[in-house]
């Protein structure tokens, strides 16, 4: 059973930084995409950043140049470094792992990020 646990969310002032972490447990096929989604109140869940085990990283236009995704395959971790945060970045952030070969997707429970003065 695969489980994803996020950490690192919190309250930060505009212009500040946060680093989200996601730890994966269980057996995950090595060819996968690890990423982050977010969902603000009243809005649909949207992709923030995704990093495949092979291939190019993808970012939402709204976070390009401010957010950086990284992963540690040996530790089964994925990170999201968020800089220059804006109030519109306020949302619940979800860790996501996609294993396309088996058509499986896994979600974390989410971590709240609030950007406010």
N, CA, C and O of each residue as an XYZ file, in Angstrom:
468
protein
N       0.855     -1.182      0.000
C       0.000      0.000      0.000
C       0.897      1.240      0.000
O       1.767      1.392      0.858
N       0.670      2.119     -0.973
C       1.461      3.340     -1.074
C       0.798      4.437     -0.259
O      -0.412      4.648     -0.351
N       1.582      5.122      0.524
C       1.092      6.274      1.278
C       2.014      7.465      1.030
O       3.233      7.321      0.941
N       1.407      8.634      0.921
C       2.145      9.879      0.737
C       1.812     10.800      1.897
O       0.643     11.017      2.214
N       2.838     11.337      2.523
C       2.640     12.223      3.667
C       3.378     13.537      3.416
O       4.599     13.572      3.268
N       2.590     14.621      3.372
C       3.173     15.944      3.145
C       3.500     16.620      4.470
O       2.914     16.314      5.508
N       4.446     17.543      4.407
C       4.772     18.383      5.557
C       5.361     19.688      5.050
O       5.763     19.801      3.892
N       5.404     20.675      5.944
C       6.054     21.933      5.605
C       5.121     23.094      5.338
O       5.579     24.217      5.130
N       3.829     22.850      5.339
C       2.902     23.949      5.114
C       2.846     24.878      6.317
O       3.428     24.596      7.365
N       2.138     25.990      6.151
C       2.003     26.931      7.251
C       1.595     28.296      6.774
O       1.166     28.481      5.635
N       1.739     29.260      7.679
C       1.394     30.651      7.401
C       2.673     31.425      7.106
O       3.650     31.334      7.850
N       2.660     32.180      6.024
C       3.839     32.953      5.645
C       3.380     34.290      5.081
O       2.296     34.389      4.506
N       4.196     35.300      5.245
C       3.864     36.617      4.707
C       4.150     36.674      3.209
O       4.984     35.922      2.702
N       3.466     37.555      2.510
C       3.781     37.732      1.076
C       5.258     38.036      0.876
O       5.856     38.820      1.612
N       5.831     37.396     -0.138
C       7.254     37.533     -0.402
C       8.111     36.510      0.308
O       9.307     36.401      0.036
N       7.512     35.759      1.216
C       8.248     34.762      1.970
C       8.417     33.451      1.223
O       8.028     33.316      0.063
N       9.009     32.487      1.921
C       9.303     31.185      1.327
C       8.841     30.059      2.231
O       8.772     30.200      3.452
N       8.529     28.948      1.603
C       8.227     27.703      2.306
C       8.773     26.558      1.485
O       8.911     26.654      0.265
N       9.084     25.466      2.175
C       9.502     24.249      1.482
C       8.598     23.118      1.910
O       8.535     22.766      3.088
N       7.901     22.553      0.946
C       7.047     21.397      1.204
C       7.826     20.116      0.940
O       8.659     20.043      0.036
N       7.533     19.118      1.749
C       8.147     17.801      1.570
C       7.047     16.754      1.490
O       5.978     16.906      2.081
N       7.327     15.700      0.754
C       6.389     14.583      0.655
C       7.187     13.292      0.731
O       8.097     13.054     -0.063
N       6.828     12.470      1.699
C       7.485     11.182      1.873
C       6.555     10.078      1.398
O       5.399      9.997      1.812
N       7.074      9.242      0.535
C       6.308      8.111      0.014
C       6.747      6.833      0.706
O       7.940      6.579      0.871
N       5.780      6.043      1.103
C       6.087      4.744      1.682
C       5.379      3.672      0.874
O       4.373      3.931      0.213
N       5.923      2.460      0.938
C       5.365      1.383      0.146
C       6.131      1.218     -1.156
O       7.114      1.913     -1.413
N       5.673      0.310     -1.949
C       6.368     -0.015     -3.196
C       5.842      0.828     -4.349
O       4.664      0.758     -4.698
N       6.732      1.629     -4.938
C       6.368      2.455     -6.085
C       7.280      2.098     -7.239
O       8.504      2.119     -7.101
N       6.697      1.774     -8.362
C       7.482      1.471     -9.546
C       8.384      2.645     -9.875
O       7.983      3.803     -9.752
N       9.598      2.342    -10.293
C      10.610      3.390    -10.439
C      10.296      4.400    -11.542
O      10.732      5.549    -11.474
N       9.545      3.977    -12.556
C       9.183      4.908    -13.625
C       7.869      5.573    -13.235
O       6.800      4.973    -13.341
N       7.962      6.803    -12.790
C       6.775      7.477    -12.299
C       6.932      8.985    -12.428
O       8.003      9.481    -12.777
N       5.887      9.687    -12.151
C       5.917     11.146    -12.079
C       5.486     11.560    -10.687
O       4.426     11.162    -10.204
N       6.310     12.355    -10.058
C       5.982     12.884     -8.734
C       5.693     14.366     -8.878
O       6.382     15.077     -9.610
N       4.686     14.816     -8.187
C       4.323     16.210     -8.377
C       3.509     16.780     -7.247
O       3.227     16.127     -6.242
N       3.140     18.036     -7.457
C       2.343     18.778     -6.487
C       1.150     19.419     -7.192
O       1.282     19.989     -8.275
N      -0.001     19.314     -6.564
C      -1.213     19.996     -6.976
C      -1.637     20.906     -5.828
O      -1.164     20.774     -4.699
N      -2.533     21.821     -6.140
C      -3.107     22.650     -5.085
C      -4.574     22.921     -5.372
O      -5.027     22.879     -6.516
N      -5.296     23.199     -4.307
C      -6.716     23.522     -4.425
C      -7.049     24.654     -3.469
O      -6.946     24.516     -2.250
N      -7.448     25.772     -4.049
C      -7.875     26.922     -3.266
C      -9.380     26.822     -3.024
O     -10.074     26.140     -3.778
N      -9.898     27.487     -1.991
C     -11.341     27.429     -1.707
C     -12.161     27.859     -2.911
O     -11.920     28.910     -3.503
N     -13.126     27.033     -3.259
C     -14.017     27.363     -4.359
C     -13.438     27.150     -5.735
O     -14.075     27.486     -6.733
N     -12.227     26.592     -5.809
C     -11.589     26.389     -7.102
C     -11.261     24.918     -7.312
O     -11.234     24.128     -6.368
N     -11.014     24.568     -8.566
C     -10.646     23.201     -8.890
C      -9.178     22.940     -8.527
O      -8.353     23.853     -8.487
N      -8.891     21.692     -8.270
C      -7.509     21.310     -8.021
C      -6.709     21.513     -9.307
O      -7.171     21.177    -10.397
N      -5.506     22.064     -9.165
C      -4.691     22.347    -10.336
C      -3.263     21.859    -10.139
O      -2.764     21.777     -9.016
N      -2.626     21.543    -11.241
C      -1.236     21.126    -11.204
C      -0.352     22.322    -10.886
O      -0.515     23.396    -11.466
N       0.580     22.133     -9.967
C       1.573     23.152     -9.652
C       2.894     22.810    -10.350
O       3.463     23.636    -11.063
N       3.364     21.596    -10.136
C       4.627     21.160    -10.734
C       4.668     19.650    -10.750
O       4.127     18.995     -9.859
N       5.314     19.094    -11.772
C       5.436     17.645    -11.883
C       6.806     17.305    -12.437
O       7.306     17.957    -13.353
N       7.399     16.275    -11.863
C       8.739     15.874    -12.270
C       8.749     14.376    -12.548
O       8.651     13.581    -11.612
N       8.863     13.976    -13.799
C       8.912     12.552    -14.098
C      10.285     11.978    -13.770
O      11.267     12.711    -13.660
N      10.339     10.671    -13.617
C      11.626     10.019    -13.383
C      12.526     10.149    -14.608
O      13.752     10.160    -14.500
N      11.894     10.247    -15.771
C      12.618     10.503    -17.020
C      11.825     11.544    -17.788
O      10.622     11.383    -17.999
N      12.489     12.604    -18.205
C      11.776     13.618    -18.966
C      11.826     14.983    -18.317
O      12.518     15.199    -17.323
N      11.076     15.899    -18.903
C      11.128     17.301    -18.486
C      10.164     17.601    -17.352
O       9.093     17.005    -17.240
N      10.569     18.523    -16.533
C       9.721     19.006    -15.451
C       8.712     19.997    -16.000
O       8.997     20.747    -16.933
N       7.534     19.987    -15.409
C       6.458     20.841    -15.869
C       5.988     21.724    -14.719
O       5.781     21.242    -13.606
N       5.820     23.010    -14.986
C       5.326     23.952    -13.987
C       4.105     24.688    -14.506
O       3.979     24.950    -15.703
N       3.213     25.015    -13.595
C       2.120     25.922    -13.942
C       2.716     27.291    -14.247
O       3.695     27.704    -13.625
N       2.121     27.987    -15.207
C       2.641     29.306    -15.575
C       2.691     30.254    -14.370
O       3.589     31.088    -14.261
N       1.737     30.116    -13.491
C       1.624     31.040    -12.362
C       2.760     30.890    -11.345
O       2.959     31.773    -10.511
N       3.505     29.783    -11.405
C       4.564     29.568    -10.415
C       5.958     29.525    -11.035
O       6.955     29.434    -10.319
N       6.030     29.590    -12.347
C       7.332     29.535    -13.016
C       8.247     30.660    -12.527
O       7.838     31.816    -12.424
N       9.479     30.293    -12.233
C      10.437     31.267    -11.736
C      10.379     31.482    -10.239
O      11.270     32.114     -9.671
N       9.344     30.967     -9.586
C       9.204     31.141     -8.126
C       9.280     29.812     -7.385
O       9.826     29.747     -6.284
N       8.740     28.757     -7.978
C       8.700     27.443     -7.337
C       9.678     26.508     -8.028
O       9.908     26.601     -9.234
N      10.251     25.603     -7.238
C      11.160     24.593     -7.783
C      10.819     23.233     -7.183
O      10.761     23.069     -5.964
N      10.598     22.274     -8.053
C      10.331     20.912     -7.605
C      11.618     20.102     -7.695
O      12.433     20.300     -8.596
N      11.784     19.198     -6.754
C      12.936     18.300     -6.786
C      12.515     16.962     -6.165
O      11.501     16.872     -5.473
N      13.304     15.947     -6.426
C      12.979     14.628     -5.901
C      14.245     13.886     -5.529
O      15.318     14.115     -6.086
N      14.086     12.992     -4.572
C      15.159     12.101     -4.141
C      14.633     10.692     -4.315
O      13.862     10.205     -3.488
N      15.043     10.040     -5.381
C      14.495      8.725     -5.699
C      14.875      7.678     -4.648
O      14.069      6.812     -4.308
N      16.075      7.759     -4.150
C      16.518      6.771     -3.164
C      15.683      6.838     -1.888
O      15.383      5.815     -1.272
N      15.315      8.056     -1.503
C      14.531      8.246     -0.279
C      13.040      8.309     -0.553
O      12.244      8.402      0.381
N      12.652      8.258     -1.817
C      11.236      8.345     -2.205
C      10.617      9.623     -1.630
O       9.577      9.603     -0.971
N      11.301     10.730     -1.909
C      10.840     12.034     -1.444
C      10.666     12.968     -2.640
O      11.368     12.859     -3.646
N       9.720     13.880     -2.505
C       9.578     14.960     -3.461
C       9.397     16.256     -2.675
O       8.740     16.286     -1.634
N       9.994     17.318     -3.197
C       9.991     18.591     -2.500
C       9.445     19.686     -3.418
O       9.472     19.577     -4.644
N       8.950     20.742     -2.776
C       8.533     21.919     -3.515
C       9.054     23.140     -2.761
O       8.563     23.473     -1.682
N      10.044     23.794     -3.337
C      10.558     25.030     -2.781
C       9.754     26.182     -3.358
O       9.712     26.372     -4.574
N       9.121     26.944     -2.490
C       8.253     28.031     -2.919
C       8.824     29.355     -2.433
O       8.920     29.594     -1.229
N       9.193     30.194     -3.357
C       9.743     31.509     -3.043
C       8.827     32.609     -3.561
O       7.950     32.366     -4.390
N       9.041     33.804     -3.068
C       8.249     34.962     -3.502
C       6.763     34.657     -3.464
O       6.040     34.931     -4.422
N       6.319     34.099     -2.372
C       4.924     33.672     -2.261
C       3.972     34.847     -2.312
O       4.269     35.939     -1.828
N       2.816     34.595     -2.914
C       1.775     35.603     -3.084
C       0.502     35.131     -2.397
O       0.324     33.930     -2.195
N      -0.381     36.046     -2.034
C      -1.654     35.616     -1.419
C      -2.420     34.619     -2.301
O      -3.106     33.740     -1.779
N      -2.313     34.745     -3.606
C      -3.027     33.820     -4.489
C      -2.421     32.413     -4.504
O      -2.980     31.509     -5.124
N      -1.299     32.224     -3.837
C      -0.748     30.878     -3.678
C      -1.399     30.131     -2.508
O      -1.134     28.947     -2.297
N      -2.234     30.814     -1.768
C      -2.924     30.183     -0.645
C      -3.803     29.046     -1.138
O      -4.655     29.237     -2.006
N      -3.590     27.867     -0.581
C      -4.321     26.671     -1.010
C      -3.893     25.486     -0.147
O      -2.949     25.572      0.638
N      -4.605     24.397     -0.313
C      -4.131     23.111      0.213
C      -3.284     22.478     -0.887
O      -3.724     22.343     -2.029
N      -2.086     22.101     -0.530
C      -1.144     21.510     -1.483
C      -1.092     19.999     -1.283
O      -0.932     19.501     -0.168
N      -1.231     19.290     -2.395
C      -1.292     17.833     -2.370
C      -0.110     17.232     -3.132
O       0.226     17.663     -4.236
N       0.495     16.250     -2.528
C       1.517     15.456     -3.191
C       0.824     14.404     -4.060
O      -0.224     13.871     -3.696
N       1.425     14.119     -5.204
C       0.808     13.190     -6.163
C       1.892     12.344     -6.817
O       2.956     12.844     -7.184
N       1.604     11.070     -6.953
C       2.509     10.169     -7.676
C       1.690      9.409     -8.714
O       0.661      8.811     -8.401
N       2.162      9.447     -9.936
C       1.509      8.747    -11.040
C       2.441      7.667    -11.575
O       3.609      7.918    -11.873
N       1.892      6.455    -11.689
C       2.629      5.346    -12.286
C       1.888      4.964    -13.559
O       0.988      4.126    -13.514
N       2.242      5.552    -14.679
C       1.456      5.366    -15.898
C       1.439      3.931    -16.416
O       0.463      3.503    -17.032
N       2.513      3.188    -16.167
C       2.571      1.821    -16.685
C       1.448      0.966    -16.119
O       0.932      0.078    -16.797
N       1.075      1.236    -14.881
C       0.030      0.456    -14.228
C      -1.265      1.255    -14.057
O      -2.233      0.767    -13.473
N      -1.270      2.478    -14.569
C      -2.479      3.292    -14.480
C      -2.871      3.632    -13.061
O      -4.058      3.731    -12.752
N      -1.896      3.813    -12.198
C      -2.192      4.085    -10.795
C      -1.732      5.485    -10.412
O      -0.705      5.981    -10.875
N      -2.535      6.101     -9.546
C      -2.216      7.425     -9.033
C      -2.467      7.441     -7.533
O      -3.413      6.829     -7.036
N      -1.610      8.144     -6.835
C      -1.698      8.209     -5.381
C      -1.686      9.669     -4.946
O      -1.025     10.509     -5.557
N      -2.437      9.958     -3.867
C      -2.536     11.316     -3.341
C      -2.170     11.339     -1.858
O      -2.442     10.394     -1.117
N      -1.554     12.434     -1.450
C      -1.375     12.680     -0.036
C      -2.615     13.313      0.546
O      -3.593     13.563     -0.158
N      -2.566     13.571      1.844
C      -3.740     14.118      2.537
C      -3.827     15.635      2.414
O      -4.866     16.227      2.708
N      -2.749     16.254      1.983
C      -2.738     17.700      1.783
C      -2.138     18.453      2.952
O      -2.215     18.013      4.100
N      -1.535     19.599      2.645
C      -0.994     20.483      3.668
C      -1.377     21.916      3.316
O      -1.267     22.331      2.162
N      -1.825     22.664      4.312
C      -2.325     24.012      4.075
C      -1.172     24.997      3.967
O      -0.264     25.007      4.798
N      -1.226     25.822      2.931
C      -0.303     26.947      2.782
C      -1.141     28.220      2.741
O      -2.024     28.367      1.896
N      -0.859     29.126      3.651
C      -1.576     30.387      3.719
C      -0.575     31.528      3.606
O       0.376     31.619      4.383
N      -0.802     32.392      2.630
C       0.073     33.540      2.413
C      -0.728     34.792      2.743
O      -1.650     35.170      2.020
N      -0.360     35.417      3.834
C      -1.133     36.562      4.315
C      -0.279     37.422      5.228
O       0.596     36.931      5.942
N      -0.555     38.721      5.187
C       0.133     39.629      6.100
C      -0.670     39.845      7.371
O      -0.240     40.585      8.255
